[in-house]
Amino acid sequence: MPVEPGEGTLQDAVTDVNDVVEELVEALADTVVFKHRAHGAHWNVKGPAFGAYHELFGEIYEDADGAIDPLAEQLLKLDVDAPSTLDEFSQRSTITPPSLTSDDPQVLARDLYDMNDLVLVSLDDAFDCATDADQQGLANFLAERIDMHRKWAWQLRRSLANAADVPVVAPASPPEGSEVEDQGEGPDLVTAVYGRGLRVVGEAELRSTPSLIDELRVGASDVVEQRVAATSVEIRSNADGSWQLEGLAAVFDSPSQDLGGFTEVLKRGAFKNVLRSSDLDCRALVNHDPNMLIGRTTNGTLQLEETPRGLKYTVQVPDTTVGRDLRVLLERGDLSQSSFAFRVSQDGQSWEDDPSTGGLVRTITNVSSLMDCSVVTYPAYTAATAGVADQTSSRSSEQGTRADGAEQGEQADDLARRREEERARRQRELRLRERLLKQ
């Protein structure tokens, strides 16, 4: 049991320790409930991106499970018995898990994201109390747990943000036997989104985090980059009613917009080696979302070719909900650019000062890994017009495309900022709601 207060400064010290115990029990209970929820998501998730979500949820629950015993031991060090029954954990936890029956990966990810926020709140409170009580060892341990849950927040938020960016209303689990399932969904692509040692770095991240330049210059092995090119996207109808999507995912010798202190140029031949690799397994997606798979190089539904202009892709689009919705959005002009996700080693690039801007110019000569080619919304490179073949004339001027690209890049930054503000607001509301429920 917590120590009874005494007199004077001793009373204050004991009160601080009792506060630590209270918050630590809450953090332990929240971690237990969170672990069971993540384990359930790991078991029950379904859909075309099963492998990626199954692994992500598994990593989360294994981490939470591994933290339970150390959290309990911290209580024992304070001479307090740790709760040990499900009833005790349920009563002490700030989390009231909803009764979800969905196997939709996005629903499960949103559920875990919200619950992870509550775990972060309890860990933050315990950390503050440990610091006030001068329990430095405990504070260091809690800081490590906070870092891990911030990692899960980042990865879950990334998966949800990518899905939210896609203006396609489609079920996460296509009808059984559809082409999306037939093409398969392995874990290699989605490591960029769901972790396993890799991080996605897009235009918004580059602009908001100047320190990333230093990592790119040394060829950081854990970074997967995403770039978008405003190039023509064309629909080719076949006699049997099927259709192909063609476009340039990347453009050679065309400077990008400002990516946060530097511009970027891809040189001819940058994809030559990766396209010849026997390990190439590139996917065609919508907005880099693994749930929106439309083709893959390993089964021939995605074909890649380096042309004098850039990296050309051709996709045999499946007759699925995603494929049909994609055609409508292309014809309306809602989706009009192409993109690619890639990695570059240190010897595949060079950096030089740009006297005209005061920034840097990055020249990419060799792409070491090609993760996916996607139809997307926001441009980074501004080499050409964008749209379906018979709609390109209305957007044919390079000047207009550059202006549109800059505006859309700003919109991407604003979107990222608004999402972060919404996340912080939601966390504050969750904290207040759970506090009121406990009263």
Secondary structure by P-SEA (a helix, b strand, c coil): cccccccaaaaaaaaaaaaaaaaaaaaaaaaaaaaaaaaaaaacccccaaaaaaaaaaaaaaaaaaaaaaaaaaaaaacccccccaaaaaaaccccccccccccaaaaaaaaaaaaaaaaaaaaaaaaaaaaacaaaaaaaaaaaaaaaaaaaaaaaaaaaaaaaccccccccccccccccccccccccccccccccbbbbcaaaaaacccaaaaaaaccccbbbbbbbbcbbbbbbcccccbbbbbbcccccccccccccbbbbbcccccccccccccbbbbbbccccccccccccccccbbbbbccccbbbbbcccccaaaaaaaaaaaaccccccccccccccccbbbbbcccccbbbbbbcccccccccccccccccccccccccccccccccaaaaaaaaaaaaaaaaaaaaaaaaaaaaaaaaaaaaaaaaac
